[in-house]
Structure formats: structure tokens, C-alpha cells
Amino acid sequence: MTDGIKRLSIAIAAVLALAIAGLTLTSWLVDRNALRASIEQQIRAVTGLDLMVNGDIDVSLFPTSHVTLRNVGLRGDAASDPALLVEELVANLQLLPLLAQRFQIADITLVKPRAIVSRSADGRTNWGPIAETLARTMKPGAASQVQFSEIRITDGVLDFRNSAHQTDEIIDDIDLSLAWPSISRSFAATGQFTWRGERVDGSLSVADLGTALAGERSGIKTRMSSAVFKLGFDGALTSKTGTTEGTLTADSPSLRNLLRLVGQSPPGTSGFGRFALKARTTITGPNVALSNVNVELDGNSGEGVMSFGFGERQVLHMTLATENLDLTPYASTMRLVAGTRDWNRQLFDLDTLIARDIDMRLSAAKVTVGNSRIGRTALGASLKNGKLALSLGEAQAFGGVVRGSFGVAKSDAVADIKAEFQFIDIDLESSGSELFGTRRLSGRGSVNVSLEASGSSPFGLAQTLDGNIALTAQNGALQGFNVEQLLRRLERRPLSGAGDFRNGRTPFTDLTATLRINDGIATAETIRLEGPAARLSLAGTSSLPAREYDLKGVASLVTAANAPPGFELPFVVQGPWDDPLIFPDTESLLRRSPATAPLLDSRKARDAVRSAIERLTGGQKAPAAPAAAPLEPASRPN
């Protein structure tokens, strides 16, 4: 047994020695011109392409058998320029045929190939002749006896130039393995490449490459994945009509990062996070149509149809329906107020208005925007030529109905804003709390708003705001002030001081307010409150940029029919919106007091009485008549 093994080992060693000797002898005797011609002939037989060798040739037969051709070009016909340039083409040879001086390729490696794909305005590319040549070569009945089927690409570059759009896209660091259909009719490619700095793993398979290149329908599958996105497509390609149909799936942990990768600038700094899409897809030229769409974004999910156009301008059409829609991440990108007492002065990002065209329709059973909860809503959005138009068909909000429109147009670095809204039979307390963070007003009412402004920031808009606001309300209350209690106290004791009435409320049956706004100054044309026990009327102005009041009014007690008029008190409202001061008319109080009324005829006595009033009201200096002394001597609540 041992002798047999020894004899077998000796025989194997002898065969190997003879093979090595044969390879060594072959390397000395090989005809390099014949070898080059054989390599060119085999590549032409498999691909139909002409091989142009402009550099030298290296032959290595031991320890590996391969031929290296340098500075190689591939072209579809003799009249065209090379569409593929290769620094080194390495053809690995089959061993056994080589011993018989026959050069058969086992596989090919393209080192640092560079493919230049140029697309003209009419849709033709310089790779058209190559595709036609490949299609003829792979036509049934034209199959070659040559059967090498693997082509590897190392450190390749794809340069895609679109003259119609003046764009140039580079894909580099391409490392691929191609299963060439020299034996079967299918084609497959797997590997990695770098696109815009992102390393991508990819695969592509074509059921019948020859059929696909000939323009006929053929199955196609592709998968791509990176740290930013995953993409999959399973369908069919018909290149003769330029149509691709199938199922598209895509997802990304951050749509914001994905949009940046493809050269888009999403607005703001929040939202556009987790994203997923699945849809039936039809691609025809530069147009992509998606049906049976299921899309998820930032926890929102919807169904509908979408379409994209990649012509001179990018165009997106979308119609989606969803059960719950949370717009908080997108609304928070535009903060109108910085802190509590000043407008935000951060400049608007208006570049997103000119990057693309959008036509979008959304319908939702429930909508959330910050603290606001809105019922069934129909929303439309149109963005074209730098002009954004939002339309709210009808939304069930604040216990009533809201409808209106909002438009933004870009002019240099300035945003031109126009808004028209109707709030019909809404709950005033909830709407004030959710929209403006205040609960000063309760009851039900309707508000009509028509506003225009231009500016590069929220503060700039406040400075230029023009328009009108009209409010009608019923059966509510003015929170934080008890006008009736204040008036009755001052009626009995005019010099008793105001006291603290900020924790009370003033009920009303009807409230009417009409505001006219010009260059950021709101003028109260009519503000009238009618209550069961007290009435209020106000006039004056409010500065929107400064967020301050400058109003004068009259408060009066309601009396029974045919009774003498009730007690009336003129007053002034001044100061910041969130903490205004209210001053009564000092002279009116002095005249109502039996002790001080006769003294008003004497200036010296008037000054003395005014000094006494100051002491009674907490030591605050009373302004000269007809100005006002502070209504509230007590310290302001926080």
C-alpha cells in the first residue's frame, strides 16, 4: 500500500514537473503577435467590440497564466471613437489549452477603465453603436464557441454627460464582477461603487441581455444599498420604447440626508427623517409614474399616486390620503417669535422655492400641528417658478371650520407673503391658546383675516404687514379682568385705588372688533364689548414690530331700561402684548369724588389732590390729565 502511494506521488510530481517545464518553454517560444491577435479575436467573438491596443503587452505563464494589454480602447465600430478606455486589460488564460499552444481566455479583468456616456438633447448616446453591436452578437444563432463569462472591473470610472441639462455625473471607485452571457442568456453584475462620496453596494440582473439590447422586453432586477438609502426594483425593461415597469421599494433612515445626496436642499432643520416607499412604477424617458403608493415619512403614512419629471425643471405631482398627519416637524422650522417678547430675526431660507415644481394634494382624517388638533382636512400645495401657494379647502378645527389660502413668492432675498383665512364658529379660547399661547378670550366666534407683507425674516414681515382682521364673537368672556367689579368699586369710592382685578373675568354677549393694518401698525377701527353688566369700547393702535398696545377706551356699567346712564370710566391700555398696563382717567375719578370735585377749579388745589391720589394709589406718580393713573397699584403677576 505504501509503495503504491509513493509511486502515485512520484507520477504526480513528474506530471507537474513536465507541466512547469512546458509552461517555461512555452513562455520562451510564445508568439506575442499571435497571442495578441487571439485575445482580440476572442473578445470580439464574445462582445462584438473592436479592441484597440495602444500600449505594450506583458505575458506571464508561471505561476499564473495571463496576458496584460495596456492602454486599451473598446468601440462599437471602426468609425466611432472608443467609448471605453482601459489602463490595463488582464486576460487570464486556461492552463491545459496553453500547453498545446492554444490561447483560451478563462476570464478578464479591466483595471481602471473609464466609460464616457454622452447623452444629446435628442436622447441619443455615444453608446448606441456599442449596444447595437452587442445586440447583433448575442442574437440567437450568432453565439460564439468562445465561452469565457466573467469580467471583473477594478477602480473604474463612469462619466455620464447630459448635454440637454448641462450636467456631468461621476461614479468612481467601481469594483464589479460581471457574469457575461456567453453561456446562458442572462447577465448579472455585483459589486460596489462610490457616488457623490457615498459608498454603495449594488447588483443588477437582466434575464436576457441580448433581448434587452435589441429593444425587446426583458426582466430586470436591481438592488442598491448604502448608509443613506436602500433601493430595489423588480420588473421589466423595454428599451425600444424607453419604458421600464415594475415594483419599486426604497427606504432611508433620513430623507433629509438622501435629498442632500441627490443635490436637493430640504427646508428648515427638523423633519424629513425616516422614509419608506413602495409603489408600482412606470418609467418612460425622464418621467416616473408611481401608482398604488404606500409611503411613510416621520411616522406619517399615506396612500395614493405620485409622478416625477426630470426635464429642464424637476416636477413632482402627488395625491395622498392618510388617517393621521403630524405636521409639527415641518411647522416648527419657521419660528415667528424668538423668546417671548420679540420677533424672530433669522433670515428665511428661500432657495427651496426655486429648486423644483410641486403640485400636491393631501387629505387627512386628523391633523396635528404642535398643540393644535385638527379634524378632517383637505390641503393643496403648489410650487412653481419660485411661488408657493397653499390652499386649505376645509378643515375641522377649534370646534368649527377653517378655510383659506397662503402664498409665498420669492423676490431676491425677500419673501412676499399673502394670506386669506376664514375661521368660522370656532372656540376662541382653544384657538387663542394653540395659535398664540394666550387664553384672554373665551366664547365662540368667527374671524376673517386678509394680510400681505414682504420681508426676509418674521421681524421684516411684521414691519411691512398690511391688511384687515375682523372678529365677531358671542357668549364669552374677557379673561383676566373684572370690569364690572372695578367700576362698581370706583363708583362708590372714586379715590379708593384700583386694587388687583387681573384674576377676574368680564362676561359678554357680543364682541365686535375690526382692525386695519398698515406698515405694521394695527389701528382699531372698532372694538366693542357688550356684556350683561358692563360695556367696553376701545380705539387706538398697536405696533406689530414692537408688540405693544397704545389704546384708549371707555368702560361703563349697564343699567336697567329707562334708568339713568351707568358709571363710565375712560381708560388707557399701554405696554407689551403679554403684560399691558391699564390706566384710568384720573380727572374723571377726581370729578366723581365730592371731596375733590370743587378743587379742580383751582390749579394749586388740583395738584395737591393729585398728590394725594398718588399716595392713595400706592405712591405711583399720576400722569397729567387727561392722561391716566395706573389702574393697578399692586405688583404685576408673573
MISE-621936 format. One line per 4 residues: their letters; for each residue x, y negated, z negated of C-alpha. Coordinates in Angstrom, 2 decimals. Layout:
a = X,Y,Z; ...
REM end
This chain:
mtdg = 0.00,0.00,0.00; 2.80,-2.35,-0.95; 4.71,-1.59,2.25; 1.62,-2.40,4.33
ikrl = 1.27,-5.78,2.68; 4.92,-6.52,3.28; 4.62,-5.59,6.95; 1.49,-7.80,7.33
siai = 3.23,-10.75,5.69; 6.23,-10.33,7.95; 3.94,-10.25,11.02; 2.12,-13.41,9.94
aavl = 5.40,-15.18,9.30; 6.64,-14.14,12.72; 3.50,-15.47,14.40; 3.83,-18.77,12.55
alai = 7.46,-18.99,13.50; 6.61,-18.37,17.14; 3.81,-20.99,16.98; 6.16,-23.56,15.45
aglt = 8.80,-22.75,18.00; 6.21,-23.01,20.76; 4.97,-26.36,19.48; 8.52,-27.65,19.19
ltsw = 9.31,-26.51,22.70; 6.03,-28.00,23.97; 6.81,-31.35,22.39; 10.08,-31.40,24.33
lvdr = 8.54,-30.28,27.59; 5.16,-32.07,27.48; 4.35,-34.22,30.45; 3.27,-37.50,28.84
nalr = 1.62,-38.77,32.01; -0.39,-35.58,32.33; -1.30,-35.77,28.64; -2.49,-39.37,29.01
asie = -4.48,-38.51,32.11; -6.09,-35.56,30.32; -7.09,-37.72,27.35; -8.58,-40.38,29.63
qqir = -10.44,-37.73,31.64; -11.97,-36.12,28.54; -13.11,-39.45,27.07; -14.62,-40.38,30.41
avtg = -16.36,-36.99,30.61; -17.95,-37.38,27.18; -18.83,-41.11,27.29; -18.63,-42.10,30.95
ldlm = -16.48,-45.08,29.96; -13.26,-46.18,31.61; -10.21,-46.13,29.35; -7.62,-48.90,29.79
vngd = -4.28,-48.26,28.05; -2.05,-51.35,27.87; 0.43,-50.17,25.24; 2.81,-47.27,24.65
idvs = 1.95,-43.64,23.88; 3.16,-41.52,20.94; 2.88,-37.72,20.94; 3.17,-35.65,17.75
lfpt = 2.69,-31.90,17.87; 4.07,-30.90,14.45; 2.99,-30.83,11.66; -0.20,-32.25,13.24
shvt = -1.01,-32.39,16.92; -2.23,-35.78,18.06; -1.72,-38.46,20.68; -1.71,-42.19,19.83
lrnv = -2.61,-44.69,22.55; -2.07,-48.38,21.69; -3.89,-51.50,22.94; -6.78,-49.63,24.49
glrg = -9.90,-51.08,26.11; -13.21,-49.40,26.97; -15.57,-50.69,29.65; -18.71,-49.51,31.38
daas = -17.47,-50.07,34.95; -14.37,-51.29,36.70; -15.88,-54.72,37.39; -16.66,-55.64,33.78
dpal = -14.38,-56.85,31.02; -13.67,-54.47,28.13; -16.46,-54.71,25.53; -14.45,-52.67,23.01
lvee = -10.77,-53.30,22.21; -8.85,-50.84,20.04; -5.41,-51.35,18.48; -4.84,-47.59,18.26
lvan = -6.78,-44.64,19.68; -5.70,-41.42,17.97; -6.79,-38.20,19.70; -6.30,-35.09,17.56
lqll = -5.66,-32.02,19.75; -6.84,-28.43,19.36; -3.94,-26.19,18.44; -4.42,-22.98,20.41
plla = -5.03,-24.58,23.84; -1.95,-26.72,23.21; 0.28,-23.62,23.12; -0.90,-22.93,26.65
qrfq = -0.09,-26.50,27.75; -3.80,-27.41,27.80; -4.75,-30.67,26.06; -8.19,-30.44,24.49
iadi = -9.39,-33.16,22.10; -10.70,-32.00,18.71; -11.78,-35.46,17.51; -10.91,-39.15,17.96
tlvk = -10.07,-41.95,15.52; -10.35,-45.59,16.54; -8.07,-47.75,14.37; -9.01,-51.44,14.13
prai = -11.48,-51.50,17.01; -13.18,-54.81,17.82; -16.53,-54.81,19.59; -17.78,-58.10,21.02
vsrs = -21.52,-58.18,21.70; -22.73,-61.30,23.53; -26.45,-61.94,23.96; -27.51,-64.51,26.54
adgr = -30.64,-66.64,26.48; -32.48,-64.17,28.74; -31.89,-61.33,26.26; -29.16,-59.53,28.23
tnwg = -25.93,-58.41,26.59; -22.47,-57.59,27.86; -23.01,-54.06,26.54; -25.71,-53.45,29.15
piae = -23.32,-51.75,31.63; -21.95,-49.56,28.83; -25.46,-48.48,27.78; -26.32,-47.67,31.41
tlar = -23.13,-45.64,31.80; -23.74,-43.71,28.59; -27.33,-43.01,29.67; -26.18,-41.59,33.02
tmkp = -23.52,-39.46,31.35; -25.98,-37.96,28.86; -28.75,-37.34,31.37; -29.91,-33.69,31.33
gaas = -27.93,-31.66,33.84; -24.95,-34.02,33.65; -23.47,-32.52,30.49; -19.71,-32.10,30.45
qvqf = -17.83,-28.97,29.41; -15.82,-31.15,27.05; -17.24,-30.73,23.56; -15.42,-32.94,21.05
seir = -18.17,-34.52,18.96; -16.62,-36.54,16.13; -15.40,-40.11,16.44; -14.08,-41.93,13.39
itdg = -13.79,-45.71,13.12; -11.33,-47.29,10.68; -11.18,-51.00,9.78; -13.42,-52.02,12.67
vldf = -14.99,-55.38,13.50; -18.31,-56.15,15.22; -18.62,-59.69,16.59; -22.20,-60.49,17.60
rnsa = -22.65,-63.75,19.54; -26.11,-65.11,20.33; -25.77,-67.94,22.82; -29.52,-68.70,22.69
hqtd = -29.33,-69.67,19.00; -25.67,-70.65,18.91; -24.95,-68.11,16.15; -21.98,-65.86,15.53
eiid = -22.31,-62.92,13.11; -19.29,-60.91,11.98; -19.42,-57.41,10.46; -15.97,-56.22,9.43
didl = -14.15,-53.54,7.39; -16.19,-50.97,9.31; -15.39,-47.38,8.33; -17.71,-44.95,10.11
slaw = -17.93,-41.34,11.18; -19.90,-40.79,14.40; -21.39,-37.42,15.32; -21.33,-37.83,19.11
psis = -23.99,-35.85,21.06; -21.63,-33.86,23.24; -23.03,-30.57,21.98; -26.52,-31.49,20.71
rsfa = -28.56,-34.46,21.92; -28.72,-36.22,18.54; -26.46,-38.98,17.35; -25.55,-39.86,13.76
atgq = -23.33,-42.43,12.10; -22.47,-42.71,8.41; -20.04,-44.94,6.57; -19.51,-48.41,5.15
ftwr = -19.08,-51.97,6.37; -18.82,-55.50,4.97; -21.44,-58.11,5.87; -21.11,-61.67,4.54
gerv = -18.85,-60.45,1.77; -21.24,-57.66,0.71; -20.08,-54.03,0.95; -22.86,-51.92,2.48
dgsl = -23.28,-48.15,2.72; -25.16,-47.22,5.86; -26.38,-44.36,8.01; -28.09,-44.15,11.39
svad = -29.50,-41.19,13.28; -31.06,-41.06,16.75; -32.96,-37.94,17.76; -31.93,-38.17,21.43
lgta = -29.27,-40.78,22.20; -29.42,-40.26,25.96; -33.18,-40.77,26.00; -32.86,-43.84,23.79
lage = -30.16,-45.38,26.01; -32.29,-44.69,29.07; -35.03,-46.82,27.53; -37.39,-43.97,26.65
rsgi = -38.95,-43.35,23.25; -36.72,-41.58,20.73; -36.87,-41.05,16.99; -34.61,-43.21,14.80
ktrm = -33.78,-43.32,11.09; -31.58,-45.74,9.23; -30.60,-46.36,5.60; -28.56,-49.22,4.13
ssav = -27.77,-49.99,0.51; -25.62,-52.40,-1.47; -25.64,-54.07,-4.87; -28.06,-56.68,-3.48
fklg = -30.55,-54.64,-1.44; -31.74,-51.27,-0.16; -33.32,-50.84,3.25; -34.83,-47.85,5.01
fdga = -36.58,-47.32,8.34; -38.10,-44.16,9.81; -39.73,-44.44,13.21; -39.14,-44.53,16.95
ltsk = -37.32,-46.80,19.41; -38.29,-47.62,22.99; -35.55,-49.88,24.32; -37.15,-50.22,27.78
tgtt = -39.97,-52.26,26.22; -37.84,-53.56,23.36; -40.21,-52.02,20.81; -39.43,-50.28,17.54
egtl = -42.21,-48.78,15.42; -42.13,-47.03,12.07; -42.26,-47.35,8.30; -40.05,-49.94,6.63
tads = -39.07,-49.86,2.95; -36.97,-52.49,1.20; -36.20,-53.46,-2.37; -33.83,-55.75,-4.21
pslr = -33.10,-56.49,-7.87; -33.01,-60.19,-6.91; -34.80,-61.61,-3.88; -33.03,-64.91,-4.61
nllr = -29.63,-63.26,-4.07; -30.90,-61.43,-0.98; -32.17,-64.68,0.56; -28.82,-66.33,-0.13
lvgq = -27.10,-63.37,1.55; -29.10,-63.93,4.75; -28.41,-67.67,4.70; -31.63,-68.94,3.06
sppg = -31.93,-71.32,0.08; -34.86,-70.45,-2.20; -36.22,-73.44,-4.15; -35.56,-74.05,-7.84
tsgf = -33.63,-71.87,-10.25; -36.29,-69.46,-11.51; -38.41,-66.79,-9.89; -37.61,-64.72,-6.77
grfa = -36.39,-61.78,-8.86; -37.29,-58.11,-8.49; -38.65,-57.41,-4.99; -40.05,-54.34,-3.21
lkar = -41.77,-53.87,0.15; -43.31,-51.00,2.10; -45.11,-51.54,5.40; -45.94,-50.15,8.81
ttit = -43.62,-52.11,11.09; -43.54,-53.04,14.76; -40.51,-54.90,16.13; -40.78,-56.47,19.59
gpnv = -37.83,-58.61,20.58; -37.36,-61.33,17.95; -40.79,-60.71,16.39; -41.56,-58.40,13.46
alsn = -45.15,-57.47,12.57; -45.94,-55.72,9.26; -49.29,-54.07,8.54; -50.51,-52.04,5.55
vnve = -48.15,-54.15,3.49; -47.52,-53.34,-0.16; -45.26,-55.98,-1.69; -44.05,-56.68,-5.24
ldgn = -42.28,-59.81,-6.48; -41.58,-60.91,-10.06; -44.18,-58.48,-11.38; -46.82,-59.60,-8.86
sgeg = -48.14,-57.07,-6.36; -50.23,-57.63,-3.26; -51.56,-56.02,-0.09; -52.09,-57.43,3.38
vmsf = -50.27,-58.25,6.61; -47.13,-60.23,7.43; -45.19,-61.26,10.52; -41.80,-62.84,11.16
gfge = -40.49,-64.69,14.17; -36.76,-65.22,14.68; -36.84,-67.63,17.61; -35.45,-71.15,17.59
rqvl = -37.12,-71.60,14.18; -37.82,-68.88,11.66; -41.58,-68.39,11.30; -43.41,-66.45,8.57
hmtl = -47.15,-65.64,8.64; -48.65,-63.92,5.62; -52.11,-62.94,4.35; -52.11,-61.18,0.98
aten = -54.65,-60.24,-1.67; -53.78,-59.49,-5.30; -55.58,-58.78,-8.54; -53.30,-60.81,-10.84
ldlt = -50.97,-63.57,-9.66; -48.49,-65.22,-12.03; -47.09,-68.44,-10.53; -45.30,-69.54,-13.71
pyas = -41.75,-68.73,-12.47; -42.27,-70.94,-9.39; -44.19,-73.81,-11.01; -41.52,-74.19,-13.70
tmrl = -38.94,-75.07,-11.04; -40.48,-78.55,-10.89; -40.42,-80.15,-14.35; -42.19,-83.51,-14.23
vagt = -41.28,-84.54,-17.77; -37.83,-84.37,-19.38; -38.20,-84.02,-23.15; -41.41,-85.64,-24.43
rdwn = -41.19,-89.35,-23.51; -39.52,-89.71,-20.14; -39.99,-88.55,-16.59; -37.57,-86.04,-15.16
rqlf = -34.97,-87.88,-13.06; -33.42,-84.82,-11.44; -33.44,-85.11,-7.64; -35.74,-82.87,-5.64
dldt = -34.26,-80.07,-3.53; -35.91,-80.77,-0.18; -33.66,-78.66,2.07; -36.03,-75.70,1.79
liar = -38.69,-77.73,3.62; -36.75,-77.70,6.89; -35.29,-74.19,6.94; -38.35,-72.36,8.27
didm = -42.05,-72.47,9.16; -44.58,-70.71,6.92; -48.29,-70.03,7.22; -49.54,-68.21,4.12
rlsa = -52.94,-67.21,2.72; -53.30,-65.82,-0.80; -56.38,-64.66,-2.66; -56.33,-63.54,-6.28
akvt = -58.87,-62.44,-8.86; -56.81,-64.05,-11.65; -54.03,-66.65,-11.53; -51.66,-67.68,-14.31
vgns = -49.66,-70.92,-14.23; -47.86,-71.49,-17.52; -50.55,-71.70,-20.19; -53.32,-72.08,-17.62
rigr = -55.60,-69.16,-16.80; -57.50,-69.50,-13.54; -60.19,-67.20,-12.17; -60.83,-66.17,-8.59
talg = -58.68,-68.34,-6.33; -58.10,-68.83,-2.62; -54.83,-70.60,-1.81; -53.35,-71.59,1.53
aslk = -49.85,-72.88,2.26; -48.46,-74.27,5.49; -44.88,-75.41,6.05; -43.97,-76.78,9.47
ngkl = -41.39,-79.31,10.66; -40.50,-80.30,7.10; -44.11,-80.83,5.97; -45.64,-78.67,3.25
alsl = -49.44,-78.54,2.87; -51.16,-76.62,0.07; -54.92,-76.14,0.11; -56.98,-74.83,-2.79
geaq = -60.22,-73.60,-1.28; -61.90,-72.97,-4.61; -60.56,-71.88,-7.96; -62.49,-70.96,-11.08
afgg = -60.54,-72.92,-13.69; -61.11,-74.55,-17.10; -64.67,-73.24,-17.19; -65.53,-74.99,-13.92
vvrg = -64.35,-75.24,-10.32; -61.23,-76.86,-8.87; -60.63,-77.55,-5.18; -58.29,-79.84,-3.29
sfgv = -55.07,-80.26,-1.35; -51.46,-81.20,-1.96; -48.94,-82.29,0.67; -45.20,-82.94,0.71
aksd = -43.32,-84.43,3.67; -39.55,-84.86,3.77; -38.17,-88.22,4.85; -34.38,-88.29,4.50
avad = -33.83,-87.57,0.77; -37.31,-88.79,-0.21; -40.46,-86.72,-0.71; -43.74,-88.26,0.44
ikae = -46.49,-86.83,-1.77; -50.25,-86.85,-1.20; -52.77,-85.12,-3.48; -56.53,-84.96,-3.49
fqfi = -58.31,-82.80,-6.08; -61.79,-82.33,-7.50; -62.30,-80.88,-10.98; -66.00,-80.06,-11.22
didl = -67.78,-79.44,-14.54; -64.60,-78.44,-16.39; -63.84,-78.13,-20.09; -61.90,-81.33,-20.82
essg = -60.17,-80.08,-23.95; -58.72,-76.93,-22.39; -57.73,-78.71,-19.17; -56.01,-81.53,-21.07
self = -54.17,-79.07,-23.25; -52.99,-76.82,-20.41; -52.16,-79.56,-17.91; -50.87,-82.38,-20.11
gtrr = -50.34,-80.86,-23.56; -52.95,-83.08,-25.27; -56.35,-82.43,-26.88; -57.55,-86.05,-27.14
lsgr = -60.76,-85.40,-25.21; -63.39,-82.68,-25.52; -66.64,-82.02,-23.72; -67.46,-81.21,-20.12
gsvn = -66.88,-83.45,-17.17; -65.73,-83.95,-13.61; -62.58,-85.66,-12.32; -61.79,-86.89,-8.80
vsle = -58.12,-87.57,-8.05; -56.61,-89.21,-4.96; -52.90,-90.05,-5.22; -49.94,-90.93,-2.99
asgs = -46.28,-91.51,-3.86; -42.76,-91.46,-2.44; -39.58,-90.68,-4.34; -36.55,-88.49,-4.73
spfg = -37.45,-87.42,-8.30; -40.52,-87.27,-10.58; -39.47,-90.65,-12.01; -39.31,-92.08,-8.50
laqt = -42.81,-90.79,-7.79; -44.12,-92.44,-10.97; -42.69,-95.79,-9.82; -44.46,-95.71,-6.44
ldgn = -47.71,-93.95,-7.29; -50.86,-95.32,-5.64; -54.41,-94.03,-5.76; -57.59,-93.63,-7.76
ialt = -58.82,-91.46,-10.62; -62.49,-91.22,-11.64; -63.81,-89.37,-14.70; -67.36,-88.70,-15.86
aqng = -67.99,-86.62,-18.99; -70.88,-85.71,-21.26; -71.46,-84.47,-24.80; -67.91,-84.52,-26.06
alqg = -65.68,-86.37,-28.48; -62.61,-88.58,-28.58; -60.27,-86.69,-30.89; -58.02,-88.34,-33.50
fnve = -60.11,-91.49,-34.08; -63.28,-92.04,-36.14; -64.53,-95.28,-34.64; -67.86,-95.28,-36.49
qllr = -66.27,-94.88,-39.93; -63.72,-97.59,-39.18; -66.35,-100.08,-38.00; -68.68,-99.48,-40.94
rler = -65.86,-99.98,-43.41; -64.75,-103.20,-41.78; -68.37,-104.34,-41.51; -68.75,-104.07,-45.29
rpls = -65.29,-105.32,-46.19; -63.56,-107.05,-43.28; -60.32,-107.59,-45.22; -60.10,-104.13,-46.76
gagd = -57.47,-102.86,-44.33; -57.88,-100.26,-41.67; -56.91,-97.12,-43.52; -55.96,-93.92,-41.70
frng = -58.59,-92.72,-39.24; -56.40,-90.62,-36.96; -57.75,-87.32,-38.18; -61.36,-88.05,-37.26
rtpf = -63.32,-87.86,-34.05; -65.72,-90.10,-32.14; -68.58,-88.18,-30.52; -70.01,-89.40,-27.23
tdlt = -72.92,-88.56,-24.99; -71.46,-90.19,-21.88; -67.95,-91.24,-20.87; -67.03,-93.03,-17.65
atlr = -63.55,-94.03,-16.56; -62.30,-95.45,-13.27; -58.57,-96.09,-12.75; -56.91,-97.81,-9.82
indg = -53.15,-97.21,-9.44; -50.76,-99.46,-7.54; -46.95,-99.07,-7.57; -47.04,-97.04,-10.76
iata = -49.36,-99.39,-12.69; -52.77,-97.94,-13.55; -55.49,-100.55,-14.01; -58.57,-99.52,-15.98
etir = -61.43,-100.92,-13.94; -64.00,-99.17,-16.11; -63.64,-97.20,-19.33; -66.90,-96.91,-21.23
legp = -67.85,-94.52,-24.03; -71.42,-94.21,-25.23; -71.99,-92.31,-28.47; -74.83,-91.74,-30.91
aarl = -73.22,-94.06,-33.49; -70.59,-96.12,-31.66; -69.68,-97.56,-28.30; -66.28,-98.29,-26.78
slag = -65.22,-100.22,-23.72; -61.65,-100.70,-22.53; -59.82,-102.65,-19.84; -56.18,-103.27,-19.09
tssl = -53.20,-101.46,-17.65; -50.89,-98.53,-18.24; -47.35,-98.27,-16.90; -46.67,-94.83,-15.48
pare = -42.86,-95.23,-15.25; -42.67,-96.44,-18.90; -45.52,-94.12,-20.03; -47.06,-96.94,-22.12
ydlk = -50.50,-98.49,-22.71; -51.46,-102.17,-22.64; -55.25,-102.14,-23.12; -57.89,-104.35,-24.72
gvas = -61.31,-103.19,-25.78; -64.38,-103.68,-27.87; -65.86,-101.18,-30.33; -69.40,-101.60,-31.63
lvta = -71.92,-99.79,-33.79; -75.12,-98.51,-32.22; -78.35,-99.83,-33.79; -81.94,-98.79,-33.51
anap = -84.21,-100.20,-30.83; -85.29,-103.80,-31.42; -82.70,-104.09,-34.21; -80.08,-106.86,-34.28
pgfe = -76.81,-106.07,-32.47; -74.41,-103.90,-34.47; -70.99,-104.82,-35.72; -68.47,-105.45,-32.90
lpfv = -64.69,-105.42,-33.14; -62.28,-106.42,-30.35; -59.04,-104.40,-30.43; -55.80,-103.81,-28.55
vqgp = -54.12,-100.46,-27.64; -50.36,-100.67,-27.05; -47.35,-98.39,-27.09; -46.29,-94.98,-25.76
wddp = -48.79,-92.48,-24.43; -48.07,-89.85,-27.06; -48.24,-92.24,-30.08; -50.00,-95.56,-29.33
lifp = -50.76,-98.34,-31.85; -54.26,-99.80,-32.22; -54.64,-103.40,-33.49; -57.99,-105.03,-34.43
dtes = -58.66,-108.70,-33.60; -57.57,-110.50,-36.78; -59.62,-113.63,-36.18; -62.80,-111.57,-35.82
llrr = -62.19,-109.98,-39.20; -61.49,-113.37,-40.82; -64.71,-114.87,-39.48; -66.76,-111.95,-40.86
spat = -65.42,-112.47,-44.39; -67.48,-115.00,-46.45; -64.34,-115.95,-48.34; -62.16,-116.76,-45.32
apll = -64.55,-117.86,-42.58; -64.73,-121.55,-43.78; -60.98,-121.72,-43.97; -60.46,-121.03,-40.27
dsrk = -61.25,-124.67,-39.54; -58.02,-125.62,-41.31; -54.79,-124.52,-39.68; -52.95,-124.62,-43.02
arda = -55.65,-122.56,-44.68; -55.75,-120.17,-41.71; -52.06,-119.49,-42.11; -52.49,-118.87,-45.84
vrsa = -55.34,-116.45,-45.24; -53.36,-114.72,-42.53; -50.52,-114.26,-45.02; -52.96,-112.73,-47.47
ierl = -54.27,-110.40,-44.77; -50.72,-109.24,-44.19; -50.35,-108.30,-47.83; -53.71,-106.51,-47.86
tggq = -52.85,-104.52,-44.73; -49.58,-103.20,-46.03; -47.20,-106.11,-45.56; -47.17,-105.94,-41.77
kapa = -47.00,-109.28,-40.02; -50.28,-110.10,-38.30; -49.90,-111.50,-34.79; -51.34,-114.90,-33.98
apaa = -54.95,-114.96,-32.81; -56.31,-113.69,-30.55; -53.66,-111.01,-30.83; -54.14,-108.18,-33.26
aple = -53.08,-106.98,-36.65; -52.27,-103.28,-37.00; -55.33,-101.13,-37.30; -53.38,-98.52,-39.22
pasr = -51.21,-99.68,-42.09; -50.49,-96.12,-43.08; -47.42,-94.43,-41.63; -47.85,-92.72,-38.29
pn = -48.36,-89.00,-38.41; -45.67,-86.89,-36.80
REM end
